[in-house]
């Protein structure tokens, strides 16, 4: 056993047992936080620098990795290290301290390597007026040979004790007369390139020295919320707030130390403009000498239309800047009754003198007129002329015509119109004008004239169109209101009654002859386009077929209707019906007492007498024998003249289809089949399903079709689940 090793180990145990526990090495602060390279005093503060209260055995202090000192004597206390060496190779970075070879401690902030010029890190106070004493903190005031300080370009005031460089890290100056807000500049004996500016240089926690703001003017001197106002004066840099009559503006821009652009805030009242000093200072606010006058402003009002005495709520700003009330007018009518008057709201009743128009508010500061119009109900008091035709210019007078959108003559819009003013409209009577009231539509609504604009009557129809004395004739047309006469070919009607503007009924007079019917009203006289025919019958025939289309060899029924439209009975009425050659006659039905011959084609019917306004019906059942189109022609006549022979013949054309038979052909190759049906049924739908039970739905077949000759076909696969096919229309 090695006794030397044993005794050494025991000694080590003794030292460990008797040693004071080591503290953690911590750097809390470095002052100054910057320096030029060379011999400069740097104080490092923290904890654990002198274990047991003694100088450490070893010490290493470096700046960003470049050693400053290794002399343990530089540890002046457990919480303090002093070094005077900023190495020539040092660069900005963290300071590290290593005690007795332990773990390095790092500074909280980087140490900044600067030039040999004077540098300012802070100054206090940051605001004041003439003769205020300001203390600047920094580095290298002595070594940088600082000579003076400028306040935003003005040299500090010379006194017996200032400027005074207290130490390399502190100097004292006095604020000069004429000071304005702005940065401080430390002037150097070495010239402008060695000056330090608190605003343009990088190392300074305080930037500007703030002087008392002063107000000289503002423009414009009045306005409304959102008006941009330019303030001029001095020391505007970093001001914290601007208010109009005590209401803070949220939008302002400091253009420079002498100019501010500010937007008048909502709810601002007439009063002084106040500029508040920078935050954190105790400078006094700057007030304008004059009041900024708030002009009245209208944002909106509700409702936008109504009658006299309607309660209107108007919102805006600056509405109460006149005592006891602002002057308010609605379309020129002055308001006399208010229930609410405030800066932002007026509530009032529409005066009886009001008319449709904008609302105007006037205060001692000025006037404002709404862009929006308050509408009252329009009224038509008169129009001239009182009758005319399409194209007639008509002058309409009344009130509240502003922004009229429609002018109508008995419901027909005017060809054109122009609103001359609130009481006059010029309009052109439109094409299609008829007697009736004139109406004007405004944003409030529609009003009608009390009087009627008369137009010459027009007769569009009458029924019956023939007859004998005593027959009642209904006449339709336009502008019959207040009709004064009705005549049949110049002979006054026995009597007449005007039902409405478009309908009247008249009794055919004795001595009447065939001719025009006339109606006379205040607007003039109108004639019928056709004659009223006396003592003649009007037979008409019509044929309908069912079904259409019809399948070949199926029953097809023709219904032939013979009508006597009057005005007298038609005697010896004969009907001739020509069938298509390809049909087979199956049966005929005729009125009781009628005679007919079915041995020939056409079939001839003798129907006897058909009373006026009566009808007779014949049915003929046939079976078509060929596909295609077949035609049936019916003709009717009687022994007396027919007033309108054009309706004595009727033709009907029927489509005949082949039977919808499907043909399925096995193509014997590729497991395909061809499904075919007649080409005339090409518009039929092919459907299939796999089960004939009612619960399985039919599905439309979408396979492309091929039309060839007389057939339509599709090719289907014959593989898989069996399918059932059908045609449907």
Secondary structure, 3 states (H helix, E strand, C coil): CCHHHHHHHHHHHHHHHHCCCCCCCEEEEEECCEECCEEEEEEEEEECCCHHHCCCCCEEEEECCEEEECCHHHEEECCEEEEEEECCCCCCECEEEEECCCCCEECCCCEEECCCCCEEEEEECCECCCCCEEEEEEECCCCCCEEEEEECCEECCCCCCCCEEEECCEEEEECCCCCCCEEEEEEECCCHHHCEECCCCCCCCCCEEECCCEEEEEECCEECCCCEEEEEEECCCCCCEEEECCEECCCEEEEECCEEEEECCCCCCCEEEEEECCCCCCCCCEEEEEEEEECCEEEEEECCECCCCCEEEEEEECCCCCCCCCEEEECCEECCCEEEECCCEEEEECCCCCCCEEEEEEECCEEEEEEEEEECCCEEEEEECCECCCCCEEEEEEECCCCCCEEEECCEECCEEEEEECCEEEEECCCCCCCECEEEEECCEEEECCCCEECCCEEEEEECCEECCCCEEEEEEECCCCCCEEEECCEECCEEEEEECCEEEEECCCCCCCECEEEEECCEEEECCCCEEECCECEEEEEEEECCCEECCCEEEEEEEEEECCCCCEEEEEEEEECCCCEEEEEEECCCCCEEECCCCCEEEEEEEECCCEEEEEEEEEEECCCEEEEEEEEEECCCCECCHHHCEEEEEEEEECCCCCEEEECCCCCEEEEEEEHHHCCCEEEEECCCCCCCCCEECCCCCEEECCEEEEEEECCCCCCEEEEEC
